[in-house]
Amino acid sequence: MGARLYKEFLSCEDHSRMQKATKDTISFHEYRKRTEKHLSEQEELQPDECWERSIKDTLRVLKDRPCNFAIYRVPSRLRKINEDVYNPRIVSIGPFHHGREDLLKMEEHKWRYMLSLLGRTRDQVKTLQEFTKGIIKLRDGVPGCYADDLNMNRNKLMDILLVDGCFILELFIRYSDANFRQNGGDETTNGAWMIPTIRHDLALLENQIPFSVLDLLFSILESSNGERFPYTLNQYVLLFFHSASLEQTVPMNPRAREARHVLEMLHIYYLPSSSKTDDLKEDHTWGFKHCATNLLKSGIEIEKATGCGGLLEIKFEKGVIQFPTLSIDETMETIFWNLVAFEQCRVGGTHHITSYLMLIKGLIASSKDIELLQKKKIIKISDRSRGEDVLTFFNSICREVVLKDFYFAKICEDVNHYTQSWWHFHRIKAHLGVPWCNCVVGR
């Protein structure tokens, strides 16, 4: 389109259809459907002008529609592998699963949590007004955070953002209280299965609201009290998922401020201090050539890392691979499934978590490898009887995954080269008739 025509449709005064599309969060397809219907009704009067106007209006709508995708629908190729790990079980967060029949029982509880959150302030009426005004300011940018059609009016969307945001904050604040956790929760979360189930739901890629909403509400909450809470919002998030994270406390990643929703906050938490990915070769093997038990036979030692390193801070030096401990439970598995889906969907990001899971998958060829990694305290399984389930988990989570970069390429290359040299060294010694017990590999 030429510059003259571009300026012409930007200055066009007929905004009726554009305004209708931007007042309601209708999909682009729905907007085009309405436009085409209107066009067919007007064709007999001025067919060419109506068609030209419909093109101009559509381009104008696209120009004004925000597009900053962060929350996605899980691709069908991943869903078909394990449907349950992507679906909320008890509570919907955000618009994608809102209104689902089996999740409606939690709606009243979410409103009660909002009431309780307001009760923490000095002036509930004033705080609620600030909440609603803040949500109104954010609403125009929210639809652009979702990579799928919402098809709901803006008032409904603002309801969801406000109520779900307040529910999450009140839940995090309550859970941070040791007495709350020790006493088994409250009337909403008192079942032994409730908190793990809610953790599952809050970690889902499709069950998110923009982090800017939580940040806004939390800031208003602090200012209305005139004092700070004992934790920052980021710390509340990590505290709630603490049982699903590392054994040791890891310092907050400075990139946490870039998180666009709770799941991305967890993603940033697990990232290494250096996010540089190694250069890949087309024929590069993504992983070790040997499983854990065979690595030991190849002269490699496997040890638990010491110190406060992140989950991906894996090191190899002088024949020893050091792994931070991975604690595996149902919540951690849910987080991993959804982090992989997040990395598969987003544009421009690296595949750190997918790389890690591919690496661990290569270590585990049988239950013997799991037993070895447990003995070495590399893997900590919540239920000892779930060893076979862990094997199935690692074998299935990497299916249908497209890996565009591999964070551990250099480590794998070094380890594979070391094992190859080790075997070559012993073959020469064997050929010369030197007993293996006299062989020493320098480290």
C-alpha positions as CSV (number, residue, x, y, z in Angstrom):
1,M,0.0,0.0,0.0
2,G,1.4,3.4,-1.0
3,A,2.1,6.2,1.6
4,R,-0.8,8.3,0.3
5,L,-3.4,5.6,0.8
6,Y,-1.9,4.6,4.2
7,K,-2.3,8.2,5.4
8,E,-5.8,8.3,4.0
9,F,-7.2,5.4,5.9
10,L,-5.5,6.5,9.1
11,S,-7.3,9.9,8.9
12,C,-10.6,8.3,8.0
13,E,-13.5,9.5,10.3
14,D,-15.6,6.4,10.1
15,H,-14.5,4.5,13.2
16,S,-17.7,2.7,13.9
17,R,-16.6,-0.9,13.2
18,M,-13.1,-0.2,14.5
19,Q,-14.5,1.1,17.8
20,K,-16.8,-1.8,18.1
21,A,-13.9,-4.3,17.7
22,T,-11.7,-2.5,20.3
23,K,-14.5,-2.1,22.9
24,D,-15.1,-5.9,22.9
25,T,-12.2,-8.4,22.9
26,I,-13.6,-10.2,19.9
27,S,-11.3,-12.2,17.7
28,F,-9.9,-10.9,14.5
29,H,-11.8,-13.6,12.6
30,E,-15.1,-12.5,14.3
31,Y,-14.4,-8.9,13.4
32,R,-13.8,-9.9,9.7
33,K,-17.0,-11.9,9.8
34,R,-19.0,-8.9,11.0
35,T,-17.3,-6.7,8.4
36,E,-18.1,-9.1,5.6
37,K,-21.7,-9.3,6.7
38,H,-21.9,-5.5,6.8
39,L,-20.3,-5.4,3.4
40,S,-22.8,-7.8,1.8
41,E,-25.7,-5.6,3.2
42,Q,-24.2,-2.5,1.6
43,E,-22.9,-3.9,-1.7
44,E,-25.9,-2.8,-3.8
45,L,-25.5,0.8,-2.8
46,Q,-21.8,1.4,-3.2
47,P,-20.0,-2.0,-3.7
48,D,-16.5,-0.7,-4.5
49,E,-16.4,2.0,-1.8
50,C,-17.8,-0.4,0.8
51,W,-15.1,-3.0,0.0
52,E,-12.3,-0.4,0.0
53,R,-13.6,0.9,3.4
54,S,-13.7,-2.6,4.9
55,I,-10.0,-3.1,4.0
56,K,-9.1,0.2,5.5
57,D,-11.0,-0.4,8.7
58,T,-9.5,-3.9,9.1
59,L,-5.9,-2.5,8.7
60,R,-6.8,0.2,11.2
61,V,-8.0,-2.3,13.7
62,L,-4.9,-4.4,13.3
63,K,-2.7,-1.3,13.8
64,D,-4.5,-0.5,17.1
65,R,-4.7,-4.0,18.5
66,P,-1.8,-4.7,20.9
67,C,0.3,-7.7,20.1
68,N,2.7,-8.8,22.9
69,F,2.0,-12.5,23.2
70,A,3.1,-14.2,26.4
71,I,0.2,-16.5,27.3
72,Y,-0.4,-19.3,24.8
73,R,-2.6,-22.3,24.0
74,V,-0.6,-25.5,24.3
75,P,0.0,-26.9,20.8
76,S,-2.1,-29.9,20.0
77,R,1.0,-32.0,19.2
78,L,2.0,-31.6,22.9
79,R,-1.5,-31.9,24.3
80,K,-2.0,-35.3,22.8
81,I,0.9,-36.7,24.7
82,N,-0.5,-35.9,28.1
83,E,-3.7,-33.8,28.2
84,D,-4.0,-33.7,32.0
85,V,-0.8,-31.7,32.7
86,Y,-2.1,-28.7,30.7
87,N,-5.7,-28.5,32.2
88,P,-6.7,-26.9,35.4
89,R,-8.3,-29.3,37.9
90,I,-10.0,-27.0,40.4
91,V,-9.5,-23.3,39.6
92,S,-9.4,-21.3,36.4
93,I,-7.1,-18.3,36.2
94,G,-7.4,-15.9,33.3
95,P,-9.9,-16.1,30.4
96,F,-8.9,-19.4,28.6
97,H,-10.7,-21.8,31.0
98,H,-13.0,-19.3,32.7
99,G,-16.6,-20.6,32.9
100,R,-15.7,-24.3,32.6
101,E,-18.5,-26.2,34.3
102,D,-16.1,-28.4,36.5
103,L,-14.3,-25.3,37.8
104,L,-17.3,-23.1,38.8
105,K,-17.3,-24.2,42.4
106,M,-14.1,-22.2,43.1
107,E,-15.6,-18.9,41.8
108,E,-17.3,-18.0,45.1
109,H,-14.1,-18.9,47.0
110,K,-12.1,-16.5,44.7
111,W,-14.5,-13.7,45.5
112,R,-14.2,-14.4,49.2
113,Y,-10.4,-14.3,48.9
114,M,-10.7,-10.9,47.3
115,L,-12.9,-9.7,50.2
116,S,-10.3,-11.0,52.6
117,L,-7.5,-9.2,50.7
118,L,-9.4,-6.0,50.9
119,G,-9.9,-6.6,54.6
120,R,-6.1,-6.3,55.1
121,T,-6.3,-2.6,54.1
122,R,-7.1,0.4,56.2
123,D,-9.8,1.7,53.8
124,Q,-11.5,-1.1,51.9
125,V,-13.7,1.1,49.8
126,K,-10.8,3.3,48.7
127,T,-8.5,0.3,48.0
128,L,-11.2,-1.3,45.8
129,Q,-11.6,1.9,43.9
130,E,-7.9,2.0,43.2
131,F,-8.0,-1.6,42.2
132,T,-10.7,-1.0,39.6
133,K,-9.2,2.1,38.3
134,G,-5.8,0.4,37.9
135,I,-7.5,-2.6,36.0
136,I,-9.2,-0.1,33.7
137,K,-5.9,1.4,32.8
138,L,-4.4,-2.0,32.0
139,R,-7.3,-3.4,30.1
140,D,-6.4,-2.2,26.6
141,G,-3.0,-4.0,26.6
142,V,-4.3,-7.3,28.2
143,P,-5.9,-8.9,25.1
144,G,-2.6,-8.6,23.3
145,C,-0.9,-10.7,25.9
146,Y,-3.0,-13.7,24.9
147,A,-2.0,-15.6,21.7
148,D,-5.5,-16.8,21.1
149,D,-9.0,-15.2,20.7
150,L,-10.8,-14.2,23.9
151,N,-14.2,-13.5,22.5
152,M,-15.6,-11.7,25.6
153,N,-16.5,-8.2,26.4
154,R,-14.1,-6.0,28.3
155,N,-16.1,-5.8,31.5
156,K,-16.0,-9.6,31.8
157,L,-12.3,-9.6,31.1
158,M,-11.8,-6.9,33.8
159,D,-13.8,-9.0,36.2
160,I,-11.5,-12.0,35.6
161,L,-8.3,-9.9,36.0
162,L,-9.5,-8.3,39.3
163,V,-10.9,-11.4,41.0
164,D,-8.2,-13.8,39.8
165,G,-5.5,-11.4,40.7
166,C,-6.8,-10.8,44.2
167,F,-7.3,-14.5,44.7
168,I,-3.7,-15.2,43.8
169,L,-2.3,-12.5,46.1
170,E,-4.4,-13.5,49.0
171,L,-3.5,-17.2,48.5
172,F,0.3,-16.3,48.4
173,I,0.1,-14.1,51.5
174,R,-1.8,-16.8,53.4
175,Y,0.5,-19.5,52.4
176,S,3.6,-17.5,53.5
177,D,2.3,-17.8,57.1
178,A,3.9,-20.8,58.7
179,N,0.8,-21.3,60.9
180,F,-1.4,-21.5,57.8
181,R,0.8,-24.2,56.3
182,Q,1.1,-26.2,59.6
183,N,-2.6,-26.0,60.3
184,G,-3.5,-27.4,56.9
185,G,-4.8,-24.2,55.3
186,D,-8.3,-22.7,55.6
187,E,-11.8,-23.7,54.7
188,T,-10.9,-23.5,51.0
189,T,-7.6,-25.3,51.1
190,N,-7.9,-27.6,54.1
191,G,-7.8,-30.9,52.1
192,A,-4.4,-32.5,51.9
193,W,-4.7,-32.5,48.1
194,M,-5.9,-28.9,47.7
195,I,-2.6,-26.9,47.8
196,P,-0.8,-29.3,45.5
197,T,-3.8,-29.2,43.1
198,I,-3.8,-25.3,43.2
199,R,-0.1,-25.3,42.6
200,H,-0.7,-27.5,39.5
201,D,-3.3,-25.1,38.3
202,L,-1.3,-21.9,38.8
203,A,1.7,-23.4,36.9
204,L,-0.3,-24.0,33.7
205,L,0.6,-22.1,30.6
206,E,-3.1,-21.6,29.7
207,N,-4.1,-20.6,33.2
208,Q,-2.3,-17.3,33.6
209,I,-3.0,-13.6,33.9
210,P,-0.4,-10.9,33.0
211,F,2.0,-10.3,35.8
212,S,1.4,-6.6,35.4
213,V,-2.0,-7.1,37.0
214,L,-0.5,-8.8,40.1
215,D,2.2,-6.2,40.3
216,L,-0.4,-3.4,40.2
217,L,-2.7,-4.9,42.8
218,F,0.3,-5.7,45.1
219,S,1.6,-2.1,44.8
220,I,-1.8,-0.7,45.7
221,L,-2.1,-3.1,48.6
222,E,1.2,-2.0,50.1
223,S,0.5,1.7,49.7
224,S,-2.9,1.3,51.2
225,N,-1.3,-0.3,54.3
226,G,1.4,2.3,54.6
227,E,4.0,-0.5,55.1
228,R,5.7,-3.2,53.1
229,F,4.9,-6.9,53.3
230,P,7.6,-9.2,54.6
231,Y,8.2,-10.5,51.1
232,T,8.3,-9.0,47.6
233,L,5.8,-10.3,45.1
234,N,8.4,-12.3,43.3
235,Q,9.4,-14.0,46.7
236,Y,5.7,-14.8,47.4
237,V,5.5,-16.6,44.0
238,L,8.6,-18.7,44.7
239,L,7.6,-19.4,48.3
240,F,4.3,-20.8,47.1
241,F,6.1,-23.2,44.8
242,H,9.0,-23.8,47.2
243,S,8.3,-27.5,47.6
244,A,8.6,-27.9,43.9
245,S,11.9,-26.1,43.6
246,L,15.5,-26.7,44.6
247,E,16.6,-28.0,48.0
248,Q,18.8,-24.9,48.5
249,T,17.8,-21.3,48.3
250,V,18.8,-19.7,45.1
251,P,19.3,-15.9,44.9
252,M,16.6,-14.0,42.9
253,N,17.5,-13.7,39.2
254,P,17.8,-10.0,38.3
255,R,15.8,-10.8,35.2
256,A,12.7,-11.6,37.3
257,R,11.4,-8.1,36.6
258,E,10.9,-9.3,33.0
259,A,8.4,-12.0,33.9
260,R,5.1,-11.5,32.2
261,H,3.2,-14.2,34.2
262,V,3.7,-16.6,37.1
263,L,4.9,-19.4,34.9
264,E,7.5,-17.2,33.3
265,M,8.7,-16.2,36.8
266,L,9.4,-19.8,37.5
267,H,11.1,-20.1,34.1
268,I,13.4,-17.2,35.0
269,Y,14.1,-18.7,38.4
270,Y,15.5,-21.8,36.9
271,L,17.7,-20.1,34.3
272,P,21.5,-20.2,34.9
273,S,23.4,-17.1,35.7
274,S,24.8,-17.1,32.2
275,S,22.1,-17.6,29.5
276,K,24.5,-18.0,26.6
277,T,23.8,-21.0,24.4
278,D,26.7,-22.8,22.8
279,D,27.1,-22.7,19.0
280,L,25.5,-25.8,17.5
281,K,26.7,-27.9,14.6
282,E,24.2,-29.6,12.4
283,D,25.5,-33.0,13.2
284,H,25.7,-32.3,17.0
285,T,24.3,-35.0,19.3
286,W,22.1,-33.3,21.9
287,G,23.2,-35.2,25.0
288,F,25.7,-37.6,26.4
289,K,26.6,-40.7,24.5
290,H,26.2,-42.8,27.6
291,C,23.6,-43.2,30.3
292,A,24.5,-42.6,34.0
293,T,25.6,-46.2,34.7
294,N,27.7,-46.4,31.6
295,L,29.3,-43.0,32.3
296,L,30.7,-44.5,35.5
297,K,32.1,-47.4,33.5
298,S,33.6,-44.8,31.1
299,G,35.6,-43.2,33.8
300,I,33.2,-40.3,34.6
301,E,32.3,-39.5,38.2
302,I,28.8,-38.1,39.0
303,E,28.4,-35.9,42.1
304,K,25.9,-33.7,43.7
305,A,26.9,-30.0,43.3
306,T,27.7,-28.0,46.4
307,G,26.8,-24.4,47.1
308,C,23.8,-22.3,46.0
309,G,23.6,-23.0,42.3
310,G,20.6,-23.0,40.1
311,L,19.1,-26.1,38.6
312,L,20.9,-25.6,35.3
313,E,24.3,-24.9,36.9
314,I,25.9,-28.2,35.8
315,K,29.7,-28.3,35.7
316,F,32.2,-30.7,34.3
317,E,35.9,-30.6,35.4
318,K,38.6,-33.3,35.6
319,G,36.3,-36.2,34.8
320,V,33.6,-35.2,37.3
321,I,30.1,-33.9,36.4
322,Q,28.4,-32.0,39.2
323,F,24.6,-31.7,39.1
324,P,22.4,-29.7,41.5
325,T,19.7,-31.8,43.1
326,L,16.4,-32.2,41.2
327,S,13.4,-32.8,43.5
328,I,10.7,-34.5,41.5
329,D,7.1,-34.5,42.6
330,E,3.8,-34.1,40.7
331,T,3.9,-30.3,40.9
332,M,7.5,-30.2,39.6
333,E,6.4,-32.4,36.7
334,T,3.5,-30.1,35.9
335,I,5.9,-27.1,35.9
336,F,8.3,-28.9,33.5
337,W,5.6,-29.9,31.1
338,N,4.3,-26.3,30.9
339,L,7.8,-24.7,30.8
340,V,8.6,-26.8,27.8
341,A,5.3,-25.8,26.2
342,F,6.1,-22.2,27.0
343,E,9.5,-22.4,25.3
344,Q,8.0,-24.1,22.3
345,C,5.4,-21.3,21.9
346,R,7.2,-18.1,22.6
347,V,9.2,-16.2,20.0
348,G,12.8,-15.3,20.4
349,G,13.5,-17.1,23.7
350,T,16.0,-19.9,24.4
351,H,15.2,-23.5,25.2
352,H,17.0,-23.8,28.5
353,I,14.5,-26.0,30.3
354,T,14.0,-28.2,27.2
355,S,17.8,-28.6,27.0
356,Y,18.0,-29.6,30.7
357,L,15.3,-32.3,30.3
358,M,16.9,-33.6,27.1
359,L,20.2,-33.9,29.0
360,I,18.6,-35.7,32.0
361,K,16.7,-38.0,29.6
362,G,19.9,-39.1,28.1
363,L,21.2,-40.0,31.5
364,I,18.3,-42.3,32.2
365,A,18.0,-45.4,30.1
366,S,16.6,-47.7,32.8
367,S,15.5,-47.9,36.4
368,K,19.2,-48.7,37.3
369,D,20.1,-45.2,36.2
370,I,17.4,-43.7,38.3
371,E,18.6,-45.7,41.3
372,L,22.2,-44.5,40.7
373,L,21.1,-40.9,40.4
374,Q,19.1,-41.2,43.6
375,K,22.0,-42.7,45.4
376,K,24.2,-39.9,44.2
377,K,21.5,-37.4,45.4
378,I,21.2,-36.0,41.9
379,I,17.5,-36.9,41.8
380,K,15.2,-36.8,44.8
381,I,11.9,-38.5,44.2
382,S,9.0,-37.7,46.5
383,D,7.7,-41.3,46.5
384,R,10.3,-44.1,46.1
385,S,7.8,-46.3,44.3
386,R,7.6,-43.8,41.5
387,G,10.9,-44.6,39.9
388,E,9.3,-46.2,36.9
389,D,7.0,-43.2,36.6
390,V,10.0,-40.9,36.5
391,L,11.5,-42.9,33.7
392,T,8.2,-42.6,31.8
393,F,8.1,-38.9,32.5
394,F,11.5,-38.1,31.0
395,N,10.9,-40.4,28.0
396,S,7.5,-38.6,27.2
397,I,8.2,-35.0,28.0
398,C,10.7,-34.6,25.1
399,R,8.4,-36.1,22.5
400,E,7.2,-33.8,19.7
401,V,9.6,-31.1,20.9
402,V,11.6,-29.0,18.5
403,L,14.9,-27.9,20.0
404,K,16.3,-24.9,18.4
405,D,19.3,-24.5,20.7
406,F,21.0,-26.7,23.3
407,Y,22.4,-25.0,26.3
408,F,24.6,-28.0,27.4
409,A,26.4,-28.6,24.0
410,K,29.8,-27.7,25.4
411,I,29.5,-29.9,28.5
412,C,28.3,-32.8,26.4
413,E,31.1,-32.4,23.9
414,D,33.7,-32.4,26.7
415,V,32.2,-35.4,28.4
416,N,31.8,-37.4,25.2
417,H,35.4,-36.6,24.2
418,Y,36.6,-37.6,27.7
419,T,34.8,-41.0,27.6
420,Q,36.1,-41.6,24.1
421,S,39.7,-40.9,25.2
422,W,39.2,-43.0,28.3
423,W,38.1,-46.0,26.3
424,H,40.8,-45.5,23.8
425,F,43.4,-45.3,26.5
426,H,42.3,-48.6,28.0
427,R,42.2,-50.3,24.7
428,I,45.8,-49.4,24.1
429,K,46.7,-50.6,27.6
430,A,44.9,-53.9,27.1
431,H,46.6,-54.4,23.7
432,L,49.9,-53.9,25.4
433,G,49.0,-56.4,28.1
434,V,49.0,-53.9,31.0
435,P,46.4,-54.8,33.6
436,W,43.5,-52.3,33.9
437,C,44.0,-52.1,37.6
438,N,47.4,-50.4,36.9
439,C,45.8,-47.8,34.7
440,V,45.4,-44.3,36.0
441,V,43.6,-41.6,34.2
442,G,44.9,-38.2,35.2
443,R,42.3,-35.8,36.4
